[in-house]
């Protein structure tokens, strides 16, 4: 029973870590777009 709770806690922590990482990545992209708006646009 203790093993189940440990596994569940580890999976929950990993989920929150990945969610935070994705949210930080999105925020960084928004900041990058603000600082260099034409750097990310494809050149034609």
Buried (B, 14 or more C-beta within 10 A) or exposed (E): EEEEEEEEEEEEEEEEEEEEEEEEEEEEEEEEEEEEEEEEEEEE
